[in-house]
Amino acid sequence: MNGIMDNILEVQSLEKRFGTAEVLSGIGFSLRPGEVVSIIGSSGSGKTTLLRCLNFLEQPDGGRILVNGETLFDADDPATRQEKSLRHKRLHFGLVFQSFNLFPQYTARQNVTLAMKLLAKEQPDYRKNRAEILRGIEERADALLAEVGLSDRADHYPYQLSGGQQQRVAIARALALGPEILCFDEPTSALDPELSAEVLGTIRRLADIGRTMILVTHEMSFARQVSSRVLFMADGRIAEQGTPEEIFGAPKSERLRSFLQNS
């Protein structure tokens, strides 16, 4: 089957303004299960705002967002803009921030389990099966920490971890609620090259096992290696998109050529 139902994510004509400043204009792209889409572009091109709109941390001013064929947001439908439904919509996405955003008072394991425990309390059988549910949450957290190579750091606090380890905890936390799409916002920008390699290795392993991901990055060589497709953003628009070979090997526009030369 072809078309929209093949896509896990469909973004249509997305718009975002802050006051009179147009930050996103006519953004449209799709994402299939298992794809990795990298978003590149200069600072201020709208990359982070796009991720924040997809995760409903910002509400778009126009356009539509669909996941698995279901309309999560439609600027013309007030029912999809209600605040009370936003938390449920966010469950489709996991977001890894550039600055880790771990809770300093919690261990690595506690950072990973926190959202799962809050969500579990809403289950109708939580009080009856509390011990069993919490045991399952702890086991899932340990499995996720093992997946990012941090089994031996589960009981460490953020201040006891390197920047690369903190970012890997943040990746485990983003995976905790089983999102269909994992989003990264410049995940290595706060790290030195050695620690960046740790985090990029983790992202590469996730790509290898078929995780569906959107990656905003300044790491051009990594984007070329790991991506299914690459979007180049400029002035709040997708100025060019294509396969890594097309974007990095045969850029069509002078603007993209200039960006790649200076990156």
Secondary structure, 3 states (H helix, E strand, C coil): CCCHHHCCEEEEEEEEEECCEEEEEEEEEEECCCCEEEEEECCCCCHHHHHHHHCCCCCCCEEEEEECCEEEEECCCHHHHCHHHHHHHHCCEEEECCCCCCCCCCCHHHHHHHHHHHHHCCCCCCCCCHHHHHHHHHHHHHHHHHHCCCHHHCCCCHHHCCHHHHHHHHHHHHHCCCCCEEEEECCCCCCCHHHHHHHHHHHHHHHHCCCCEEEECCCHHHHHHHCCEEEEEECCEEEEEECHHHHHHCCCCHHHHHHHHCC
